[in-house]
């Protein structure tokens, strides 16, 4: 089956990776060691990305789990640092997305993303208006790697799974996408993605 749609994750695919020093800064402000802070932050991330918690509620939950008490202004500082660290777009990925759309393929974004960042991104990042199909976890209360979010994507695209290519930086998301029949690839770079697309007969 020929490829009809090409879908990209956001974090560390469309966006550049988070600067490693950001997590050091957040942990320092919270007064805990980085490893403990980071593991707690990500272990509680699911409901935040699912759209069930605001940024303030999420960070309060993280800090409570760490036994840390901070005032609202200090928590807001943590949130601002965290969200800002995901705002930098990879220009090579953006060029690839533009080429995909110009070549006549349906372009999509499928990303785990909280409400606060999504609202800001739609106002400030032009890449969010580029795809024809956008599926964000917080708006459907589903998160990768759940099977249901891939079924939702296919329903939105109105396509057979084999006609869809998906790029993501997390192996578990690739595995679940493949289990749904989607042609999924672990993200390395825009250059490697172009090679993978070419191997599927995609002409850009």
C-alpha positions in Angstrom: 0.0 0.0 0.0 1.3 3.4 -0.9 2.0 6.0 1.8 -0.6 8.7 2.2 0.1 10.4 5.5 3.3 11.2 7.5 2.9 12.0 11.2 5.5 13.4 13.6 5.8 13.5 17.4 6.5 16.9 18.9 9.0 16.7 21.8 12.6 15.9 20.6 11.3 15.3 17.0 9.8 18.6 15.9 11.3 20.4 18.9 15.0 20.3 19.8 15.9 18.2 22.9 15.5 19.8 26.3 18.8 21.4 27.4 20.2 19.0 30.1 20.8 21.9 32.4 17.1 22.6 32.7 16.5 19.6 34.8 19.5 20.5 37.0 17.9 24.0 37.5 14.5 22.6 38.3 15.9 20.2 40.9 18.0 22.8 42.5 15.1 25.2 42.9 13.0 22.4 44.4 15.9 21.5 46.7 16.2 17.9 45.8 18.8 15.8 43.8 18.3 15.8 40.1 17.7 12.0 39.7 15.0 12.0 42.3 13.3 15.1 40.9 13.4 13.9 37.3 12.1 10.4 38.0 9.2 11.8 40.1 8.4 14.4 37.4 8.1 11.8 34.6 6.4 9.1 36.8 3.5 11.5 37.3 3.4 12.9 33.8 0.7 10.7 32.4 -2.3 12.5 33.9 -0.8 15.9 33.0 -0.4 15.0 29.4 -3.9 13.4 29.4 -5.3 16.8 30.2 -6.5 15.9 33.7 -4.2 18.3 35.5 -3.2 21.9 35.0 0.5 22.8 35.2 0.1 24.1 38.7 -1.8 21.0 39.8 0.8 18.8 38.2 3.8 20.5 39.9 2.1 20.6 43.2 1.6 16.8 42.9 5.3 16.3 42.0 6.5 18.5 44.9 4.1 16.8 47.3 5.5 13.4 46.3 9.0 14.7 46.9 8.0 16.1 50.3 8.7 19.7 49.2 6.6 22.8 49.9 6.8 25.8 47.7 4.6 28.9 47.3 2.6 29.5 44.1 5.1 32.1 42.7 8.0 29.7 43.1 6.0 26.9 41.5 5.1 29.2 38.6 8.8 29.8 38.1 9.4 26.0 37.8 6.5 25.7 35.3 7.8 28.6 33.1 11.4 27.1 33.0 10.0 23.7 32.1 7.6 24.8 29.4 10.1 27.2 27.9 12.6 24.4 27.4 10.4 22.8 24.8 9.8 25.8 22.6 12.8 25.5 20.3 12.0 24.0 16.8 14.4 21.8 14.9 14.8 23.6 11.6 15.7 20.4 9.7 12.5 18.7 10.9 10.5 21.8 9.9 11.9 21.7 6.4 11.1 18.0 6.2 7.5 18.7 7.3 7.1 21.4 4.7 8.5 19.1 2.0 6.0 16.4 3.0 3.1 18.8 2.7 4.3 20.3 -0.6 4.6 16.8 -2.0 0.9 16.2 -1.5 1.0 13.9 1.5 -1.2 14.4 4.5 0.9 15.9 7.3 0.2 15.3 11.0 1.3 15.8 14.5 0.6 13.2 17.2 2.0 14.2 20.6 1.6 13.8 24.3 1.1 17.4 25.4 -0.5 19.3 28.3 -3.1 22.0 27.8 -0.9 24.9 28.9 1.9 24.3 26.5 -0.5 23.5 23.6 -2.4 26.8 24.1 0.9 28.7 24.0 2.3 26.8 21.0 -0.8 27.4 18.9 -0.4 31.1 19.4 3.3 31.3 19.0 4.7 28.5 16.9 3.8 28.5 13.2 4.6 24.8 12.9 1.4 24.0 14.7 -0.7 25.4 11.9 1.2 23.5 9.2 -0.3 20.0 9.5 -3.8 19.0 8.2 -4.3 16.6 11.2 -3.3 17.4 14.8 -3.9 15.0 17.6 -2.8 16.0 21.1 -3.2 13.8 24.2 -4.7 16.5 26.4 -7.6 17.1 24.0 -8.7 13.4 23.8 -7.7 12.2 27.3 -5.5 9.5 25.7 -1.7 9.2 25.8 0.9 7.3 23.9 1.6 4.4 24.0 -2.0 3.5 24.5 -3.5 1.7 21.6 -6.6 3.9 21.6 -4.7 7.0 20.6 -3.4 5.3 17.4 -6.9 4.2 16.6 -8.1 7.8 17.1 -5.3 9.0 14.7 -6.4 6.5 12.0 -10.0 7.6 12.4 -9.0 11.2 12.0 -7.0 10.4 9.0 -9.6 8.1 7.6 -6.9 5.8 6.3 -5.7 2.3 6.6 -2.8 1.9 9.1 -0.4 0.7 6.4 -0.7 4.0 4.6 0.5 6.0 7.6 4.1 6.7 8.6 4.9 7.8 12.2 8.1 9.2 13.7 8.6 9.3 17.5 11.6 9.4 19.8 10.4 6.8 22.3 10.7 3.1 21.6 7.5 2.2 23.5 5.5 4.5 21.3 7.0 3.0 18.1 6.2 -0.5 19.3 2.6 0.4 20.0 2.2 2.2 16.7 3.5 -0.8 14.9 1.1 -3.0 16.8 -1.7 -0.9 15.4 -0.3 -1.5 11.9 1.3 1.9 11.4 4.7 2.1 9.7 6.5 3.6 12.6 10.2 4.6 13.0 12.3 5.6 15.9 13.5 9.2 15.4 17.2 9.8 14.9 17.3 12.9 12.7 15.5 14.6 9.8 18.1 13.2 7.5 17.6 9.6 8.6 13.8 10.1 8.3 14.2 11.2 4.7 16.0 8.0 4.0 13.3 5.9 5.7 10.6 7.7 3.8 12.5 7.2 0.5 12.7 3.4 1.3 8.9 3.4 1.4 8.6 5.1 -2.0 7.9 8.5 -0.6 9.1 11.2 -3.1 9.9 14.6 -1.6 
